[in-house]
Amino acid sequence: MLSILKYINSMPFPFTMRHYQVFGGTTLKMKNRELLSPESWNMLRQEHSFFSISADRQEWLAASEIAVQKDGQDDTLKLRAHDVVSFLRDKGIQKIFSVGSGGAALEYQIKKLMPEVSLACSDYSPITVKTLKQVFIESDAVLQFDMLGDDWQTVREKYIGDRGVCLIYRIDAGLSDTEWRDIFAAMARAGIGNVLVIPTGTLTVLSVYNRKKRECIWMLQRVPTVLCGYVRTKAQFKRHWASGYRDYEYTFGGLKGFYLVKKPDVRHNGI
């Protein structure tokens, strides 16, 4: 009976819903009241210390070591990095290209545990890229990269080759289902052979209830909200890459992750 209830709670079908949050006085300053652009992220990081990325090396290290709590950095981050490194070594992976790195705390922990790995961090915000270049001196490269508009073939040729991996860590909410399908299709066409996706989380019946309850309270209290993106079920995530990749499930520090391997019948550019 318990297994049946768990199965029902997991929502074993494709489903996506909007994700809202409140940011006090910063809410009305955000572009279109959405946290879906570099401008809005820059505004949030300037006004909220919890989301900021320090340009001071020692302050950034404190956040990366979880001495200071920041967005996306929970108590299991070091365990998650350990699990990722174990996975990389098991697969013989020596090159990583991280997209949407943000404060790059996970990437720092990976490099700390596996200094021999070639690590390139990227973000679509030029301010974030500039800051990371100052503080994350262990990273082999830091660059501006837009997953929707920039060239994935360059990523393969310059940073990961045929045996490296593209890391997509906790940035799933920021893009729509259509955008994610386009991204994975472009990656497959460019010959990106391996992708490690670690979402922020997957929807369940209970989490949907809690989210809608919270939104109703905000509405009744007339609290301004910000659209922060989209949250999904596991089945919906799998639809994003199904045409180009096979997926294998792992757990990294308590978070469900998906290791994607390009299907051999998917042709890439130039072939």
ROTIZA-526330 format. One line per 2 residues: number of its first residue (from 1); their letters; for each residue x, y, z of N, C-alpha, C, O. Coordinates in steps of 0.2 Angstrom, whole numbers, always signed. Layout:
NUM = A = X Y Z X Y Z X Y Z X Y Z; ...
//
This chain:
1 = ML = +4 -6 +0 +0 +0 +0 +4 +6 +0 +3 +11 -4; +10 +6 +4 +14 +12 +5 +17 +13 -2 +18 +19 -4
3 = SI = +19 +8 -6 +23 +9 -12 +18 +12 -17 +20 +16 -21; +11 +10 -17 +6 +13 -21 +6 +21 -20 +5 +24 -25
5 = LK = +5 +22 -13 +5 +29 -12 +11 +34 -14 +10 +39 -16; +17 +31 -13 +23 +34 -16 +22 +35 -23 +25 +40 -26
7 = YI = +20 +30 -27 +20 +30 -34 +15 +36 -36 +16 +40 -40; +9 +36 -33 +4 +41 -34 +7 +48 -33 +6 +53 -37
9 = NS = +10 +49 -27 +13 +55 -25 +18 +58 -30 +19 +64 -31; +22 +53 -33 +27 +55 -38 +25 +58 -44 +29 +61 -48
11 = MP = +18 +58 -45 +15 +61 -51 +19 +58 -58 +22 +62 -61; +18 +52 -59 +22 +48 -65 +19 +50 -72 +18 +46 -76
13 = FP = +18 +56 -73 +16 +59 -79 +19 +66 -81 +21 +69 -76; +19 +68 -87 +22 +75 -88 +18 +80 -86 +12 +80 -87
15 = FT = +21 +85 -82 +17 +90 -79 +22 +96 -77 +27 +95 -74; +20 +102 -79 +24 +108 -78 +20 +113 -75 +14 +114 -77
17 = MR = +22 +117 -70 +18 +123 -67 +23 +128 -66 +29 +127 -65; +20 +134 -65 +24 +140 -64 +27 +141 -57 +23 +138 -52
19 = HY = +33 +143 -56 +36 +144 -50 +36 +151 -48 +39 +155 -51; +33 +153 -42 +33 +160 -40 +36 +161 -33 +37 +156 -29
21 = QV = +39 +167 -32 +43 +168 -26 +42 +176 -24 +40 +180 -28; +43 +178 -18 +43 +185 -16 +50 +187 -14 +53 +184 -11
23 = FG = +51 +193 -16 +58 +196 -14 +57 +203 -11 +61 +208 -12; +52 +205 -8 +51 +211 -5 +51 +217 -9 +48 +217 -15
25 = GT = +55 +222 -7 +55 +228 -11 +58 +227 -18 +57 +231 -23; +62 +222 -19 +66 +221 -25 +61 +218 -31 +62 +219 -37
27 = TL = +55 +216 -29 +50 +213 -33 +48 +218 -39 +49 +216 -45; +47 +224 -37 +44 +228 -42 +50 +231 -47 +49 +235 -52
29 = KM = +56 +230 -45 +62 +232 -49 +64 +227 -54 +68 +229 -58; +62 +221 -54 +64 +216 -58 +60 +217 -65 +55 +219 -66
31 = KN = +64 +216 -70 +62 +216 -77 +56 +212 -78 +56 +206 -77; +50 +215 -80 +43 +211 -81 +41 +207 -75 +37 +203 -75
33 = RE = +44 +209 -69 +42 +205 -63 +44 +198 -64 +40 +193 -62; +49 +196 -67 +51 +189 -68 +59 +189 -67 +63 +193 -68
35 = LL = +61 +183 -64 +68 +181 -63 +70 +177 -69 +72 +171 -68; +70 +179 -75 +71 +175 -81 +76 +179 -86 +76 +177 -92
37 = SP = +80 +184 -83 +84 +187 -87 +90 +189 -84 +90 +189 -77; +96 +191 -87 +102 +193 -83 +101 +199 -79 +104 +200 -74
39 = ES = +97 +204 -82 +95 +210 -79 +92 +209 -72 +94 +212 -67; +87 +204 -72 +84 +203 -66 +88 +199 -61 +88 +201 -55
41 = WN = +92 +195 -63 +97 +191 -59 +102 +196 -56 +104 +196 -50; +104 +201 -60 +109 +206 -57 +106 +210 -52 +109 +212 -47
43 = ML = +100 +212 -53 +96 +216 -48 +95 +212 -42 +97 +215 -36; +93 +206 -42 +92 +202 -36 +99 +201 -32 +99 +202 -26
45 = RQ = +104 +200 -36 +111 +199 -32 +114 +205 -29 +117 +205 -24; +112 +211 -32 +114 +217 -30 +110 +219 -23 +113 +222 -19
47 = EH = +104 +217 -23 +100 +219 -17 +99 +214 -12 +97 +216 -6; +100 +208 -13 +99 +202 -8 +106 +199 -7 +108 +195 -11
49 = SF = +108 +199 -1 +115 +196 +1 +114 +188 +0 +119 +185 -2; +109 +186 +1 +108 +178 +0 +109 +176 -7 +111 +170 -8
51 = FS = +108 +180 -12 +109 +178 -19 +115 +181 -22 +117 +180 -28; +119 +186 -18 +124 +189 -21 +130 +184 -22 +131 +179 -18
53 = IS = +135 +186 -26 +141 +183 -27 +147 +188 -26 +147 +193 -30; +150 +187 -20 +155 +191 -18 +161 +192 -23 +163 +186 -26
55 = AD = +164 +198 -24 +170 +199 -28 +176 +198 -24 +182 +199 -27; +175 +197 -18 +181 +196 -13 +182 +189 -12 +178 +185 -11
57 = RQ = +188 +187 -14 +190 +180 -14 +188 +176 -7 +186 +171 -7; +190 +179 -2 +189 +176 +5 +181 +175 +6 +179 +170 +9
59 = EW = +178 +180 +5 +170 +180 +6 +167 +174 +1 +163 +171 +3; +170 +174 -5 +167 +169 -10 +169 +162 -7 +165 +158 -8
61 = LA = +175 +161 -5 +177 +155 -2 +173 +153 +4 +171 +147 +5; +171 +158 +8 +167 +156 +14 +160 +153 +12 +157 +149 +15
63 = AS = +157 +156 +7 +151 +154 +4 +152 +147 +1 +147 +143 +1; +157 +146 -3 +158 +140 -6 +160 +134 -2 +158 +128 -3
65 = EI = +162 +136 +4 +163 +131 +10 +157 +130 +14 +158 +127 +19; +152 +134 +13 +145 +133 +17 +146 +136 +24 +142 +135 +28
67 = AV = +151 +141 +24 +152 +144 +31 +147 +150 +31 +145 +152 +36; +144 +152 +25 +139 +157 +24 +134 +154 +20 +136 +151 +14
69 = QK = +128 +155 +22 +122 +152 +17 +121 +156 +12 +119 +162 +12; +120 +153 +6 +119 +157 +0 +114 +153 -4 +112 +147 -3
71 = DG = +111 +156 -9 +106 +153 -14 +109 +147 -17 +115 +147 -20; +106 +141 -17 +108 +135 -20 +114 +131 -17 +116 +126 -19
73 = QD = +115 +133 -10 +121 +130 -7 +118 +127 +0 +117 +131 +5; +116 +121 +0 +113 +118 +6 +118 +114 +10 +124 +113 +7
75 = DT = +116 +111 +15 +121 +107 +19 +124 +101 +16 +129 +98 +19; +120 +99 +11 +123 +92 +8 +127 +94 +1 +129 +89 -2
77 = LK = +129 +100 +1 +133 +102 -5 +140 +98 -6 +141 +96 -11; +143 +98 +0 +150 +94 +0 +149 +87 -2 +153 +84 -5
79 = LR = +143 +84 +1 +142 +77 +0 +140 +76 -8 +142 +71 -11; +136 +81 -10 +134 +81 -18 +141 +81 -22 +141 +77 -27
81 = AH = +145 +85 -20 +151 +86 -24 +155 +79 -24 +158 +77 -29; +155 +76 -18 +159 +70 -17 +156 +64 -22 +159 +60 -25
83 = DV = +149 +64 -22 +145 +59 -26 +147 +61 -33 +148 +56 -37; +147 +67 -35 +148 +69 -42 +155 +67 -44 +156 +64 -50
85 = VS = +160 +68 -40 +167 +66 -41 +168 +58 -42 +171 +56 -46; +165 +55 -37 +165 +47 -38 +162 +45 -44 +164 +40 -48
87 = FL = +156 +48 -47 +153 +47 -53 +158 +48 -59 +159 +44 -63; +161 +54 -59 +166 +56 -64 +172 +51 -65 +173 +49 -70
89 = RD = +174 +49 -59 +180 +44 -59 +178 +37 -61 +181 +34 -65; +172 +35 -59 +169 +29 -62 +168 +29 -69 +169 +24 -72
91 = KG = +166 +35 -72 +165 +35 -79 +171 +37 -83 +171 +37 -89; +177 +38 -80 +183 +41 -83 +183 +47 -86 +186 +49 -91
93 = IQ = +178 +52 -83 +177 +58 -86 +182 +63 -83 +183 +64 -77; +186 +67 -88 +191 +71 -86 +190 +79 -87 +194 +83 -86
95 = KI = +184 +80 -91 +183 +87 -93 +176 +89 -92 +171 +85 -93; +175 +95 -89 +168 +97 -87 +167 +104 -90 +171 +108 -90
97 = FS = +161 +105 -93 +159 +111 -95 +152 +113 -91 +147 +110 -93; +152 +117 -87 +147 +119 -82 +143 +125 -85 +146 +130 -87
99 = VG = +136 +124 -86 +132 +130 -89 +128 +133 -83 +126 +129 -78; +127 +139 -83 +123 +143 -78 +127 +142 -71 +123 +140 -66
101 = SG = +133 +143 -71 +137 +141 -65 +135 +145 -59 +136 +143 -53; +133 +152 -60 +131 +156 -54 +137 +157 -50 +143 +159 -52
103 = GA = +136 +156 -43 +142 +156 -38 +147 +151 -38 +152 +151 -35; +145 +145 -42 +150 +140 -43 +152 +136 -37 +158 +134 -37
105 = AL = +148 +136 -32 +150 +132 -26 +151 +125 -27 +156 +122 -25; +147 +122 -31 +147 +115 -32 +154 +114 -37 +158 +109 -35
107 = EY = +155 +118 -42 +160 +117 -46 +167 +118 -42 +172 +114 -43; +167 +123 -37 +173 +123 -33 +174 +117 -29 +180 +115 -29
109 = QI = +169 +114 -26 +170 +108 -22 +172 +102 -26 +177 +98 -24; +170 +102 -33 +172 +97 -37 +179 +97 -39 +183 +93 -38
111 = KK = +181 +104 -40 +189 +105 -42 +193 +104 -36 +199 +102 -37; +191 +105 -30 +194 +104 -24 +196 +97 -23 +201 +95 -21
113 = LM = +191 +93 -24 +191 +85 -23 +195 +82 -29 +198 +77 -28; +194 +85 -35 +197 +82 -41 +201 +87 -45 +199 +89 -50
115 = PE = +207 +89 -42 +210 +95 -45 +213 +94 -53 +214 +98 -56; +213 +87 -54 +216 +85 -61 +210 +86 -66 +212 +86 -72
117 = VS = +204 +87 -64 +199 +88 -69 +199 +95 -73 +201 +100 -70; +198 +95 -79 +198 +101 -83 +191 +104 -83 +186 +101 -85
119 = LA = +190 +110 -79 +184 +113 -78 +183 +120 -81 +187 +124 -80; +178 +120 -85 +176 +127 -88 +169 +129 -85 +164 +125 -85
121 = CS = +168 +135 -82 +162 +137 -79 +159 +143 -84 +163 +146 -87; +153 +143 -85 +150 +148 -89 +143 +151 -86 +140 +147 -82
123 = DY = +141 +157 -88 +135 +160 -86 +133 +164 -91 +137 +167 -95; +126 +166 -92 +124 +171 -97 +125 +178 -94 +124 +182 -98
125 = SP = +126 +179 -88 +127 +186 -85 +134 +188 -86 +138 +185 -83; +135 +194 -89 +142 +196 -90 +145 +198 -83 +151 +198 -81
127 = IT = +141 +201 -78 +143 +203 -72 +145 +196 -68 +150 +197 -64; +141 +191 -68 +143 +185 -65 +150 +182 -67 +154 +180 -63
129 = VK = +150 +182 -74 +157 +180 -77 +163 +184 -74 +168 +181 -73; +162 +190 -74 +167 +195 -72 +169 +193 -65 +175 +193 -63
131 = TL = +164 +192 -61 +165 +191 -54 +169 +184 -53 +174 +183 -49; +166 +179 -56 +169 +172 -56 +177 +172 -58 +181 +169 -55
133 = KQ = +178 +176 -63 +185 +176 -65 +190 +179 -60 +196 +177 -60; +187 +184 -56 +191 +186 -50 +192 +182 -44 +197 +181 -41
135 = VF = +187 +178 -43 +187 +174 -37 +188 +166 -38 +192 +163 -33; +186 +163 -43 +187 +156 -44 +193 +155 -48 +193 +153 -54
137 = IE = +199 +156 -45 +205 +156 -49 +207 +148 -50 +211 +147 -54; +204 +144 -47 +205 +136 -48 +202 +134 -55 +205 +129 -58
139 = SD = +197 +138 -57 +194 +135 -63 +198 +136 -69 +202 +141 -70; +198 +132 -74 +202 +132 -80 +200 +137 -85 +204 +140 -89
141 = AV = +194 +139 -85 +191 +144 -89 +184 +146 -86 +181 +142 -83; +183 +153 -87 +176 +156 -85 +174 +160 -91 +178 +164 -94
143 = LQ = +168 +159 -94 +166 +162 -100 +159 +164 -100 +155 +160 -96; +157 +168 -104 +150 +170 -105 +147 +165 -110 +150 +164 -116
145 = FD = +141 +162 -109 +138 +157 -113 +131 +157 -112 +128 +156 -107; +127 +158 -118 +120 +158 -118 +118 +151 -121 +119 +150 -127
147 = ML = +115 +147 -117 +113 +140 -119 +108 +140 -125 +108 +136 -129; +104 +145 -126 +99 +146 -131 +102 +148 -138 +100 +147 -143
149 = GD = +107 +153 -137 +109 +156 -143 +116 +155 -145 +118 +156 -151; +121 +152 -141 +128 +151 -142 +129 +144 -145 +125 +140 -145
151 = DW = +135 +143 -148 +137 +137 -152 +139 +132 -147 +145 +132 -144; +135 +126 -147 +137 +120 -143 +143 +117 -146 +146 +113 -143
153 = QT = +143 +117 -153 +149 +114 -156 +156 +116 -154 +160 +112 -153; +156 +123 -152 +162 +126 -149 +164 +123 -143 +169 +121 -141
155 = VR = +158 +122 -139 +159 +119 -132 +162 +112 -133 +167 +110 -129; +160 +108 -137 +162 +101 -138 +170 +101 -141 +174 +98 -138
157 = EK = +171 +105 -146 +178 +105 -149 +183 +108 -144 +189 +106 -144; +181 +114 -140 +186 +117 -136 +186 +115 -129 +192 +115 -126
159 = YI = +181 +112 -126 +181 +111 -119 +180 +104 -117 +183 +102 -112; +176 +100 -120 +175 +93 -117 +176 +88 -122 +177 +82 -120
161 = GD = +177 +89 -128 +178 +84 -133 +173 +78 -133 +167 +80 -132; +175 +72 -135 +170 +67 -135 +169 +63 -129 +164 +60 -128
163 = RG = +173 +64 -124 +172 +60 -118 +171 +64 -112 +170 +62 -106; +171 +71 -112 +169 +75 -107 +162 +76 -105 +158 +72 -109
165 = VC = +160 +80 -101 +153 +80 -99 +151 +87 -98 +155 +92 -96; +145 +89 -100 +142 +95 -99 +137 +95 -92 +133 +91 -92
167 = LI = +139 +99 -88 +135 +99 -81 +130 +105 -81 +131 +110 -82; +124 +102 -80 +118 +107 -79 +115 +106 -72 +112 +101 -71
169 = YR = +117 +111 -68 +115 +110 -61 +111 +115 -58 +112 +121 -58; +105 +113 -56 +100 +117 -53 +98 +124 -56 +97 +129 -53
171 = ID = +98 +123 -63 +95 +129 -67 +89 +128 -71 +87 +132 -75; +86 +122 -69 +80 +120 -73 +75 +124 -73 +71 +125 -78
173 = AG = +73 +128 -68 +67 +132 -67 +68 +138 -72 +62 +141 -74; +73 +140 -74 +74 +146 -78 +72 +146 -85 +72 +151 -88
175 = LS = +70 +140 -88 +68 +140 -95 +62 +136 -95 +60 +131 -91; +58 +137 -101 +52 +134 -102 +53 +127 -105 +59 +125 -107
177 = DT = +48 +123 -105 +49 +116 -108 +51 +116 -116 +56 +112 -118; +48 +121 -119 +51 +122 -126 +58 +124 -127 +61 +121 -131
179 = EW = +60 +128 -123 +67 +130 -123 +72 +125 -121 +77 +124 -124; +70 +121 -116 +74 +115 -114 +74 +110 -120 +80 +107 -121
181 = RD = +69 +108 -123 +69 +104 -129 +73 +106 -134 +77 +102 -137; +73 +113 -136 +77 +116 -141 +85 +115 -139 +89 +114 -143
183 = IF = +86 +116 -132 +93 +116 -130 +96 +109 -131 +102 +108 -133; +92 +104 -128 +95 +97 -129 +95 +95 -136 +100 +91 -138
185 = AA = +91 +97 -140 +91 +95 -147 +98 +98 -151 +101 +95 -154; +99 +105 -149 +105 +108 -151 +111 +105 -149 +116 +104 -152
187 = MA = +111 +102 -142 +117 +99 -140 +118 +92 -143 +124 +91 -145; +113 +89 -145 +114 +82 -148 +116 +83 -155 +121 +80 -158
189 = RA = +114 +89 -159 +116 +90 -166 +123 +92 -166 +127 +91 -170; +126 +95 -160 +133 +98 -160 +137 +92 -158 +143 +93 -157
191 = GI = +135 +86 -156 +139 +80 -154 +141 +80 -147 +145 +77 -145; +137 +84 -143 +138 +84 -135 +136 +77 -133 +130 +75 -133
193 = GN = +141 +72 -132 +139 +65 -130 +137 +64 -123 +133 +59 -123; +139 +68 -118 +137 +66 -111 +135 +72 -108 +138 +78 -108
195 = VL = +129 +72 -104 +127 +77 -100 +125 +75 -93 +122 +70 -93; +126 +79 -88 +124 +77 -81 +119 +83 -79 +121 +88 -78
197 = VI = +113 +81 -78 +108 +85 -76 +106 +84 -69 +104 +78 -67; +107 +89 -65 +105 +88 -58 +100 +94 -56 +101 +100 -55
199 = PT = +93 +92 -57 +88 +98 -56 +87 +100 -49 +90 +96 -44; +84 +105 -48 +83 +108 -41 +78 +103 -37 +79 +102 -31
201 = GT = +74 +100 -41 +69 +95 -38 +64 +93 -43 +64 +96 -48; +60 +88 -41 +54 +86 -45 +48 +87 -42 +48 +86 -36
203 = LT = +43 +88 -45 +36 +89 -42 +33 +83 -40 +34 +77 -43; +30 +83 -34 +25 +78 -31 +18 +81 -30 +18 +87 -30
205 = VL = +14 +76 -28 +7 +79 -27 +8 +83 -21 +4 +89 -20; +12 +81 -16 +12 +86 -9 +15 +92 -11 +13 +97 -8
207 = SV = +21 +92 -15 +24 +99 -17 +19 +103 -21 +20 +109 -20; +15 +101 -25 +11 +105 -29 +6 +108 -24 +4 +114 -25
209 = YN = +3 +104 -19 -2 +107 -14 +1 +112 -10 -2 +117 -9; +7 +111 -8 +11 +116 -4 +12 +123 -8 +11 +128 -5
211 = RK = +14 +122 -14 +15 +128 -18 +9 +132 -19 +9 +138 -19; +3 +128 -21 -3 +132 -23 -6 +135 -16 -9 +140 -17
213 = KR = -5 +132 -11 -7 +134 -4 -3 +141 -3 -6 +146 -1; +3 +141 -4 +7 +147 -3 +5 +153 -7 +5 +158 -5
215 = EC = +4 +151 -13 +2 +156 -18 -5 +159 -17 -6 +165 -17; -9 +155 -14 -16 +158 -12 -15 +162 -6 -19 +168 -6
217 = IW = -11 +161 -1 -10 +165 +4 -7 +172 +2 -9 +177 +4; -2 +172 -3 +1 +178 -5 -4 +182 -9 -5 +188 -8
219 = ML = -9 +179 -13 -14 +182 -16 -19 +186 -12 -21 +191 -12; -21 +182 -6 -26 +185 -1 -23 +191 +2 -26 +195 +4
221 = QR = -16 +190 +4 -13 +196 +7 -10 +201 +3 -7 +206 +5; -11 +200 -4 -9 +205 -9 -2 +206 -9 +1 +212 -9
223 = VP = +2 +201 -8 +9 +201 -8 +12 +201 -16 +10 +196 -19; +15 +205 -18 +18 +205 -25 +23 +199 -26 +27 +198 -22
225 = TV = +22 +195 -31 +26 +190 -33 +30 +190 -39 +28 +195 -43; +35 +186 -40 +39 +186 -45 +39 +179 -49 +40 +174 -45
227 = LC = +38 +179 -55 +39 +173 -59 +46 +171 -59 +50 +174 -63; +48 +165 -56 +54 +163 -56 +56 +157 -61 +61 +154 -61
229 = GY = +51 +155 -64 +52 +150 -69 +47 +144 -69 +41 +146 -67; +49 +138 -69 +45 +132 -70 +47 +126 -66 +53 +125 -66
231 = VR = +43 +123 -63 +45 +117 -60 +41 +111 -63 +35 +112 -66; +44 +105 -62 +41 +99 -66 +41 +93 -63 +45 +92 -58
233 = TK = +38 +88 -66 +38 +81 -64 +44 +78 -67 +47 +80 -72; +46 +72 -64 +52 +68 -68 +50 +66 -75 +54 +67 -79
235 = AQ = +44 +64 -76 +42 +62 -83 +43 +68 -88 +44 +67 -93; +41 +74 -85 +42 +80 -90 +49 +81 -91 +51 +83 -97
237 = FK = +54 +81 -86 +61 +82 -88 +63 +77 -93 +67 +79 -98; +61 +71 -93 +63 +66 -97 +61 +67 -105 +64 +65 -109
239 = RH = +55 +71 -105 +53 +73 -112 +58 +78 -115 +58 +78 -121; +61 +82 -111 +66 +87 -114 +71 +84 -118 +73 +87 -124
241 = WA = +74 +78 -116 +80 +76 -120 +78 +69 -123 +83 +66 -126; +72 +67 -123 +71 +60 -126 +73 +59 -133 +74 +53 -135
243 = SG = +72 +64 -137 +73 +63 -144 +81 +62 -146 +83 +58 -151; +85 +64 -141 +92 +64 -143 +97 +60 -138 +102 +58 -139
245 = YR = +94 +58 -132 +98 +55 -127 +94 +50 -123 +88 +50 -122; +98 +45 -121 +96 +40 -116 +98 +42 -109 +103 +46 -108
247 = DY = +94 +41 -104 +95 +44 -97 +96 +38 -92 +93 +33 -93; +100 +39 -87 +102 +35 -82 +101 +39 -75 +105 +44 -75
249 = EY = +98 +36 -71 +96 +40 -65 +102 +38 -59 +104 +33 -58; +104 +44 -56 +108 +43 -50 +106 +48 -45 +101 +52 -46
251 = TF = +109 +47 -39 +107 +52 -33 +114 +55 -31 +119 +52 -30; +114 +62 -31 +120 +66 -29 +118 +70 -23 +115 +75 -24
253 = GG = +121 +68 -17 +119 +72 -11 +112 +73 -10 +110 +79 -8; +108 +68 -11 +101 +69 -9 +96 +71 -15 +90 +71 -15
255 = LK = +100 +73 -21 +96 +76 -26 +96 +71 -32 +101 +68 -33; +90 +70 -35 +90 +65 -41 +94 +69 -47 +93 +74 -48
257 = GF = +98 +65 -50 +101 +67 -56 +100 +62 -62 +99 +56 -61; +102 +65 -68 +101 +61 -74 +107 +61 -78 +110 +67 -80
259 = YL = +110 +56 -79 +116 +55 -84 +114 +54 -91 +111 +48 -92; +115 +58 -96 +112 +58 -102 +118 +56 -107 +123 +59 -107
261 = VK = +116 +51 -111 +121 +48 -116 +118 +49 -123 +112 +46 -124; +121 +52 -128 +118 +53 -134 +117 +47 -138 +121 +42 -138
263 = KP = +111 +46 -141 +109 +41 -144 +113 +40 -151 +115 +45 -154; +116 +34 -152 +120 +33 -158 +117 +35 -165 +121 +37 -169
265 = DV = +111 +35 -165 +107 +37 -172 +106 +44 -173 +104 +46 -178; +108 +48 -168 +107 +56 -168 +113 +58 -172 +119 +58 -169
267 = RH = +113 +61 -178 +118 +64 -181 +120 +71 -179 +115 +75 -177; +126 +72 -179 +128 +79 -177 +131 +83 -182 +133 +80 -188
269 = NG = +132 +90 -181 +134 +94 -187 +140 +92 -190 +145 +90 -186; +140 +93 -196 +147 +91 -200 +147 +84 -202 +152 +82 -205
271 = I = +142 +80 -200 +143 +72 -201 +137 +70 -206 +136 +65 -208
//
